[in-house]
């Protein structure tokens, strides 16, 4: 008796040999990545693709191929290439849709910039963008690679281009992660520049290097250490505080009280990567405790499944989270054993 094999035939239009080659990647690497991650087999001839596997995997894979083929559309007559990270994001997007029972592509969460559209990749990112649009103070909390800062910068650029605000302020606490500022060359501005580089990179990607430089010269965009915010009142501004887990409670309060009329603030951070001196409480942790009941403030929490970087980053985050949970459980078990031993000792006497 022959075993039935489920298959799905997909035709990508318009048929274009260069676009199809870019879709498949060198040595069919992109196709192999989809096969490996989705548990399917893919064969193709020209623009005819045959996908073999479980129904759910076949349908998701066909949608991934369609989406990626759209990305190959020519720009100035040249077909666009498909990089491995683009394949990873397309796969993760399809998985998120399945896990969230069909998250709709909400047009209200698509952010427009001059360099193109910035679309949330999963349900948590969509909720985050919606919260930024709806609230004046927003917290984005979660591990690295979940898009917290990138989406906040995109929302700020969009608000500036629509003239909803007059300036963008980007700030981070200058706290060393195992290295000392004093050993870095240059003046204070040059010393803190490495801390602010991720913010510059996001701006350059969305506006272009020359446009960002001009806006910085005109003080429309300001990038500065958190200490520079003290004593100011920030009106008509979109303010982003990045790496907020490295603020003290006093610094966090100072920052939040700088916000003026027609301003919006987004505070991002990862409470698992605090670089403050031992014993110093994080301003982000403190804010979660103090402000969680304030209705006008939104808190958005990301997890390892929201990571949109290299696939191994997600597994790294999960491994660290598991290690920390195991350590906490072991610590609690040791404390309980010590208490039990103490009680038993008293009873024996």
TIBA-643864 format. One record per residue (C-alpha): residue number from 1; residue in one letter; x, z negated, y. Coordinates in pm, whole numbers, plus 50000, padded with zeros to 5 digits. Layout:
TIBA-643864
+-----+------+-------+-------+-------+
| seq | type |  east |    up | north |
+-----+------+-------+-------+-------+
| NUM |    a |     X |     Z |     Y |
...
+-----+------+-------+-------+-------+
end
This chain:
TIBA-643864
+-----+------+-------+-------+-------+
| seq | type |  east |    up | north |
+-----+------+-------+-------+-------+
|   1 |    x | 50000 | 50000 | 50000 |
|   2 |    x | 50149 | 50101 | 50333 |
|   3 |    x | 50194 | 49832 | 50593 |
|   4 |    x | 50021 | 49924 | 50920 |
|   5 |    x | 50250 | 49931 | 51224 |
|   6 |    x | 50101 | 49893 | 51571 |
|   7 |    x | 50239 | 50134 | 51827 |
|   8 |    x | 50166 | 50233 | 52185 |
|   9 |    x | 50242 | 50571 | 52345 |
|  10 |    x | 50335 | 50577 | 52712 |
|  11 |    x | 50391 | 50883 | 52932 |
|  12 |    x | 50568 | 50821 | 53263 |
|  13 |    x | 50471 | 51059 | 53540 |
|  14 |    x | 50603 | 51251 | 53716 |
|  15 |    x | 50863 | 51350 | 53458 |
|  16 |    x | 51204 | 51338 | 53625 |
|  17 |    x | 51523 | 51335 | 53421 |
|  18 |    x | 51730 | 51145 | 53679 |
|  19 |    x | 51463 | 50878 | 53729 |
|  20 |    x | 51421 | 50841 | 53352 |
|  21 |    x | 51798 | 50804 | 53307 |
|  22 |    x | 51808 | 50536 | 53580 |
|  23 |    x | 51516 | 50356 | 53414 |
|  24 |    x | 51687 | 50343 | 53075 |
|  25 |    x | 52024 | 50243 | 53221 |
|  26 |    x | 52375 | 50320 | 53095 |
|  27 |    x | 52378 | 50329 | 52714 |
|  28 |    x | 52005 | 50239 | 52724 |
|  29 |    x | 52098 | 49885 | 52833 |
|  30 |    x | 51772 | 49834 | 53024 |
|  31 |    x | 51564 | 49944 | 52725 |
|  32 |    x | 51763 | 49714 | 52496 |
|  33 |    x | 51705 | 49421 | 52730 |
|  34 |    x | 51329 | 49479 | 52723 |
|  35 |    x | 51333 | 49514 | 52342 |
|  36 |    x | 51532 | 49192 | 52301 |
|  37 |    x | 51326 | 48984 | 52542 |
|  38 |    x | 50982 | 49116 | 52449 |
|  39 |    x | 51028 | 49145 | 52072 |
|  40 |    x | 50944 | 49516 | 52053 |
|  41 |    x | 51109 | 49844 | 51954 |
|  42 |    x | 51116 | 50129 | 52205 |
|  43 |    x | 51198 | 50493 | 52134 |
|  44 |    x | 51167 | 50777 | 52378 |
|  45 |    x | 51198 | 51151 | 52422 |
|  46 |    x | 51188 | 51285 | 52776 |
|  47 |    x | 50905 | 51094 | 52951 |
|  48 |    x | 50727 | 50999 | 52625 |
|  49 |    x | 50794 | 50637 | 52523 |
|  50 |    x | 50671 | 50483 | 52197 |
|  51 |    x | 50656 | 50104 | 52179 |
|  52 |    x | 50621 | 49924 | 51843 |
|  53 |    x | 50537 | 49555 | 51807 |
|  54 |    x | 50264 | 49297 | 51856 |
|  55 |    x | 49975 | 49406 | 52084 |
|  56 |    x | 50057 | 49156 | 52359 |
|  57 |    x | 50426 | 49249 | 52361 |
|  58 |    x | 50349 | 49621 | 52358 |
|  59 |    x | 50111 | 49604 | 52652 |
|  60 |    x | 50347 | 49383 | 52854 |
|  61 |    x | 50642 | 49615 | 52777 |
|  62 |    x | 50445 | 49923 | 52880 |
|  63 |    x | 50359 | 49759 | 53212 |
|  64 |    x | 50725 | 49661 | 53264 |
|  65 |    x | 50832 | 50022 | 53206 |
|  66 |    x | 50566 | 50150 | 53449 |
|  67 |    x | 50668 | 49900 | 53717 |
|  68 |    x | 51038 | 49977 | 53680 |
|  69 |    x | 50974 | 50352 | 53686 |
|  70 |    x | 50797 | 50311 | 54018 |
|  71 |    x | 51113 | 50137 | 54147 |
|  72 |    x | 51316 | 50453 | 54065 |
|  73 |    x | 51115 | 50660 | 54316 |
|  74 |    x | 51351 | 50868 | 54533 |
|  75 |    x | 51465 | 50740 | 54870 |
|  76 |    x | 51601 | 51016 | 55096 |
|  77 |    x | 51589 | 51246 | 54794 |
|  78 |    x | 51793 | 51017 | 54565 |
|  79 |    x | 51643 | 50839 | 54263 |
|  80 |    x | 51696 | 50463 | 54278 |
|  81 |    x | 51892 | 50283 | 54006 |
|  82 |    x | 51758 | 49993 | 53801 |
|  83 |    x | 51991 | 49694 | 53777 |
|  84 |    x | 51978 | 49431 | 53498 |
|  85 |    x | 51846 | 49166 | 53738 |
|  86 |    x | 51552 | 49394 | 53823 |
|  87 |    x | 51469 | 49423 | 53453 |
|  88 |    x | 51489 | 49045 | 53417 |
|  89 |    x | 51253 | 48990 | 53711 |
|  90 |    x | 51004 | 49247 | 53578 |
|  91 |    x | 51006 | 49076 | 53238 |
|  92 |    x | 50964 | 48733 | 53391 |
|  93 |    x | 50681 | 48859 | 53608 |
|  94 |    x | 50497 | 48991 | 53302 |
|  95 |    x | 50549 | 48660 | 53117 |
|  96 |    x | 50420 | 48465 | 53416 |
|  97 |    x | 50110 | 48681 | 53421 |
|  98 |    x | 50046 | 48609 | 53054 |
|  99 |    x | 50105 | 48234 | 53085 |
| 100 |    x | 49883 | 48206 | 53392 |
| 101 |    x | 49601 | 48408 | 53233 |
| 102 |    x | 49634 | 48701 | 53467 |
| 103 |    x | 49757 | 48586 | 53806 |
| 104 |    x | 49622 | 48836 | 54056 |
| 105 |    x | 49853 | 49023 | 54290 |
| 106 |    x | 49719 | 48843 | 54597 |
| 107 |    x | 49769 | 49071 | 54896 |
| 108 |    x | 49768 | 48766 | 55121 |
| 109 |    x | 50092 | 48639 | 54965 |
| 110 |    x | 50289 | 48960 | 55016 |
| 111 |    x | 50534 | 48918 | 55305 |
| 112 |    x | 50625 | 49225 | 55511 |
| 113 |    x | 50968 | 49273 | 55662 |
| 114 |    x | 51131 | 49582 | 55814 |
| 115 |    x | 51343 | 49621 | 55501 |
| 116 |    x | 51039 | 49618 | 55270 |
| 117 |    x | 50785 | 49392 | 55101 |
| 118 |    x | 50873 | 49049 | 54961 |
| 119 |    x | 50637 | 48968 | 54674 |
| 120 |    x | 50609 | 48630 | 54500 |
| 121 |    x | 50717 | 48658 | 54136 |
| 122 |    x | 50492 | 48395 | 53977 |
| 123 |    x | 50197 | 48164 | 54038 |
| 124 |    x | 50406 | 47882 | 54189 |
| 125 |    x | 50568 | 48119 | 54435 |
| 126 |    x | 50228 | 48258 | 54531 |
| 127 |    x | 50095 | 47905 | 54592 |
| 128 |    x | 50408 | 47828 | 54796 |
| 129 |    x | 50364 | 48130 | 55023 |
| 130 |    x | 49994 | 48057 | 55068 |
| 131 |    x | 50080 | 47698 | 55164 |
| 132 |    x | 50337 | 47816 | 55421 |
| 133 |    x | 50074 | 48038 | 55582 |
| 134 |    x | 49812 | 47762 | 55583 |
| 135 |    x | 50011 | 47450 | 55684 |
| 136 |    x | 50246 | 47360 | 55969 |
| 137 |    x | 50473 | 47144 | 55751 |
| 138 |    x | 50557 | 47253 | 55397 |
| 139 |    x | 50789 | 47116 | 55129 |
| 140 |    x | 50933 | 47342 | 54859 |
| 141 |    x | 51095 | 47129 | 54588 |
| 142 |    x | 51262 | 47250 | 54271 |
| 143 |    x | 51579 | 47379 | 54103 |
| 144 |    x | 51812 | 47646 | 54235 |
| 145 |    x | 51701 | 48006 | 54193 |
| 146 |    x | 51326 | 47953 | 54233 |
| 147 |    x | 51304 | 48139 | 54565 |
| 148 |    x | 51231 | 47838 | 54787 |
| 149 |    x | 51468 | 47932 | 55070 |
| 150 |    x | 51438 | 48309 | 55034 |
| 151 |    x | 51058 | 48308 | 55063 |
| 152 |    x | 51071 | 48066 | 55356 |
| 153 |    x | 51315 | 48294 | 55543 |
| 154 |    x | 51094 | 48594 | 55462 |
| 155 |    x | 50789 | 48413 | 55604 |
| 156 |    x | 50988 | 48324 | 55915 |
| 157 |    x | 51102 | 48686 | 55968 |
| 158 |    x | 50744 | 48808 | 55921 |
| 159 |    x | 50611 | 48558 | 56177 |
| 160 |    x | 50882 | 48662 | 56426 |
| 161 |    x | 50811 | 49033 | 56385 |
| 162 |    x | 50438 | 48972 | 56435 |
| 163 |    x | 50526 | 48770 | 56748 |
| 164 |    x | 50350 | 48458 | 56619 |
| 165 |    x | 50664 | 48262 | 56711 |
| 166 |    x | 50948 | 48318 | 56958 |
| 167 |    x | 51246 | 48200 | 56753 |
| 168 |    x | 51371 | 48100 | 56408 |
| 169 |    x | 51581 | 47788 | 56351 |
| 170 |    x | 51766 | 47744 | 56023 |
| 171 |    x | 51942 | 47417 | 55951 |
| 172 |    x | 52112 | 47226 | 55669 |
| 173 |    x | 52278 | 46886 | 55646 |
| 174 |    x | 52656 | 46927 | 55634 |
| 175 |    x | 52712 | 46713 | 55326 |
| 176 |    x | 53007 | 46788 | 55099 |
| 177 |    x | 52940 | 46872 | 54734 |
| 178 |    x | 53265 | 46731 | 54598 |
| 179 |    x | 53482 | 46874 | 54878 |
| 180 |    x | 53575 | 46751 | 55225 |
| 181 |    x | 53494 | 46928 | 55550 |
| 182 |    x | 53826 | 46819 | 55695 |
| 183 |    x | 54015 | 47044 | 55454 |
| 184 |    x | 53829 | 47355 | 55567 |
| 185 |    x | 54003 | 47565 | 55837 |
| 186 |    x | 53872 | 47627 | 56187 |
| 187 |    x | 53655 | 47451 | 56441 |
| 188 |    x | 53328 | 47272 | 56366 |
| 189 |    x | 53119 | 47593 | 56366 |
| 190 |    x | 53360 | 47755 | 56121 |
| 191 |    x | 53370 | 47442 | 55903 |
| 192 |    x | 52992 | 47432 | 55857 |
| 193 |    x | 52956 | 47810 | 55816 |
| 194 |    x | 52990 | 47796 | 55432 |
| 195 |    x | 52696 | 47555 | 55418 |
| 196 |    x | 52477 | 47796 | 55614 |
| 197 |    x | 52588 | 48116 | 55439 |
| 198 |    x | 52283 | 48144 | 55204 |
| 199 |    x | 52058 | 48144 | 55509 |
| 200 |    x | 52263 | 48420 | 55675 |
| 201 |    x | 52256 | 48624 | 55354 |
| 202 |    x | 51875 | 48615 | 55335 |
| 203 |    x | 51848 | 48718 | 55702 |
| 204 |    x | 52095 | 49006 | 55660 |
| 205 |    x | 51897 | 49136 | 55361 |
| 206 |    x | 51567 | 49134 | 55550 |
| 207 |    x | 51672 | 49242 | 55898 |
| 208 |    x | 52012 | 49401 | 55863 |
| 209 |    x | 52348 | 49271 | 55987 |
| 210 |    x | 52339 | 49425 | 56336 |
| 211 |    x | 51983 | 49310 | 56411 |
| 212 |    x | 52063 | 48953 | 56301 |
| 213 |    x | 52378 | 48946 | 56514 |
| 214 |    x | 52182 | 49062 | 56821 |
| 215 |    x | 51907 | 48803 | 56763 |
| 216 |    x | 52167 | 48527 | 56722 |
| 217 |    x | 52335 | 48635 | 57049 |
| 218 |    x | 51998 | 48610 | 57227 |
| 219 |    x | 51928 | 48270 | 57060 |
| 220 |    x | 51615 | 48413 | 56896 |
| 221 |    x | 51772 | 48308 | 56567 |
| 222 |    x | 51967 | 47983 | 56562 |
| 223 |    x | 52159 | 47857 | 56261 |
| 224 |    x | 52300 | 47508 | 56304 |
| 225 |    x | 52383 | 47182 | 56122 |
| 226 |    x | 52103 | 46925 | 56112 |
| 227 |    x | 52291 | 46694 | 56352 |
| 228 |    x | 52233 | 46950 | 56630 |
| 229 |    x | 51856 | 46896 | 56608 |
| 230 |    x | 51860 | 46541 | 56744 |
| 231 |    x | 51690 | 46498 | 57083 |
| 232 |    x | 51526 | 46841 | 57083 |
| 233 |    x | 51160 | 46944 | 57086 |
| 234 |    x | 51107 | 47274 | 56909 |
| 235 |    x | 50807 | 47474 | 57034 |
| 236 |    x | 50700 | 47825 | 56926 |
| 237 |    x | 50948 | 47816 | 56639 |
| 238 |    x | 50970 | 47861 | 56264 |
| 239 |    x | 51209 | 47592 | 56143 |
| 240 |    x | 51363 | 47580 | 55794 |
| 241 |    x | 51550 | 47276 | 55668 |
| 242 |    x | 51744 | 47379 | 55358 |
| 243 |    x | 51914 | 47148 | 55104 |
| 244 |    x | 51699 | 46862 | 55234 |
| 245 |    x | 51783 | 46643 | 54934 |
| 246 |    x | 52106 | 46566 | 55121 |
| 247 |    x | 51934 | 46419 | 55426 |
| 248 |    x | 51896 | 46046 | 55476 |
| 249 |    x | 51545 | 45904 | 55541 |
| 250 |    x | 51645 | 45862 | 55906 |
| 251 |    x | 51755 | 46226 | 55933 |
| 252 |    x | 51436 | 46349 | 55767 |
| 253 |    x | 51222 | 46147 | 56009 |
| 254 |    x | 51429 | 46279 | 56300 |
| 255 |    x | 51381 | 46638 | 56185 |
| 256 |    x | 51005 | 46611 | 56127 |
| 257 |    x | 50953 | 46458 | 56471 |
| 258 |    x | 51131 | 46753 | 56640 |
| 259 |    x | 50840 | 46986 | 56560 |
| 260 |    x | 50651 | 47094 | 56874 |
| 261 |    x | 50347 | 47304 | 56961 |
| 262 |    x | 50286 | 47631 | 56775 |
| 263 |    x | 50572 | 47557 | 56537 |
| 264 |    x | 50595 | 47566 | 56160 |
| 265 |    x | 50847 | 47385 | 55939 |
| 266 |    x | 50950 | 47448 | 55580 |
| 267 |    x | 51166 | 47188 | 55404 |
| 268 |    x | 51336 | 47295 | 55081 |
| 269 |    x | 51544 | 47096 | 54838 |
| 270 |    x | 51632 | 47003 | 54480 |
| 271 |    x | 51611 | 46631 | 54403 |
| 272 |    x | 51830 | 46679 | 54094 |
| 273 |    x | 52130 | 46787 | 54307 |
| 274 |    x | 52180 | 46507 | 54559 |
| 275 |    x | 52533 | 46490 | 54703 |
| 276 |    x | 52486 | 46178 | 54915 |
| 277 |    x | 52714 | 45875 | 54862 |
| 278 |    x | 52616 | 45653 | 54572 |
| 279 |    x | 52343 | 45409 | 54671 |
| 280 |    x | 52219 | 45621 | 54964 |
| 281 |    x | 51853 | 45720 | 54925 |
| 282 |    x | 51762 | 46085 | 54971 |
| 283 |    x | 51541 | 46167 | 55268 |
| 284 |    x | 51357 | 46420 | 55051 |
| 285 |    x | 51269 | 46161 | 54785 |
| 286 |    x | 51163 | 45920 | 55060 |
| 287 |    x | 50945 | 46188 | 55227 |
| 288 |    x | 50766 | 46260 | 54898 |
| 289 |    x | 50676 | 45890 | 54872 |
| 290 |    x | 50579 | 45842 | 55238 |
| 291 |    x | 50402 | 46171 | 55319 |
| 292 |    x | 50227 | 46263 | 54994 |
| 293 |    x | 49890 | 46139 | 55128 |
| 294 |    x | 49908 | 46332 | 55458 |
| 295 |    x | 49658 | 46616 | 55417 |
| 296 |    x | 49817 | 46843 | 55678 |
| 297 |    x | 50143 | 46856 | 55480 |
| 298 |    x | 50179 | 47063 | 55163 |
| 299 |    x | 50412 | 46986 | 54872 |
| 300 |    x | 50500 | 47267 | 54631 |
| 301 |    x | 50697 | 47186 | 54315 |
| 302 |    x | 50889 | 47445 | 54112 |
| 303 |    x | 51032 | 47410 | 53761 |
| 304 |    x | 51283 | 47585 | 53537 |
| 305 |    x | 51030 | 47853 | 53439 |
| 306 |    x | 51016 | 47967 | 53803 |
| 307 |    x | 51388 | 48055 | 53817 |
| 308 |    x | 51427 | 48421 | 53914 |
| 309 |    x | 51802 | 48459 | 53873 |
| 310 |    x | 52003 | 48554 | 53563 |
| 311 |    x | 51816 | 48449 | 53243 |
| 312 |    x | 52087 | 48196 | 53155 |
| 313 |    x | 52023 | 48005 | 53482 |
| 314 |    x | 51677 | 47912 | 53356 |
| 315 |    x | 51828 | 47778 | 53034 |
| 316 |    x | 52097 | 47588 | 53228 |
| 317 |    x | 51829 | 47415 | 53436 |
| 318 |    x | 51627 | 47331 | 53125 |
| 319 |    x | 51935 | 47191 | 52950 |
| 320 |    x | 52019 | 46965 | 53245 |
| 321 |    x | 51658 | 46848 | 53270 |
| 322 |    x | 51654 | 46762 | 52899 |
| 323 |    x | 51987 | 46579 | 52927 |
| 324 |    x | 51859 | 46373 | 53220 |
| 325 |    x | 51535 | 46287 | 53035 |
| 326 |    x | 51731 | 46182 | 52727 |
| 327 |    x | 51964 | 45968 | 52940 |
| 328 |    x | 51668 | 45795 | 53108 |
| 329 |    x | 51502 | 45731 | 52771 |
| 330 |    x | 51827 | 45592 | 52628 |
| 331 |    x | 51870 | 45369 | 52933 |
| 332 |    x | 51511 | 45241 | 52901 |
| 333 |    x | 51557 | 45180 | 52528 |
| 334 |    x | 51881 | 44987 | 52589 |
| 335 |    x | 51712 | 44774 | 52856 |
| 336 |    x | 51421 | 44701 | 52621 |
| 337 |    x | 51660 | 44609 | 52340 |
| 338 |    x | 51845 | 44372 | 52574 |
| 339 |    x | 51519 | 44206 | 52679 |
| 340 |    x | 51405 | 44171 | 52318 |
| 341 |    x | 51741 | 44021 | 52219 |
| 342 |    x | 51720 | 43772 | 52503 |
| 343 |    x | 51365 | 43672 | 52405 |
| 344 |    x | 51462 | 43636 | 52040 |
| 345 |    x | 51764 | 43426 | 52136 |
| 346 |    x | 51545 | 43184 | 52330 |
| 347 |    x | 51298 | 43156 | 52042 |
| 348 |    x | 51580 | 43076 | 51795 |
| 349 |    x | 51694 | 42792 | 52013 |
+-----+------+-------+-------+-------+
end
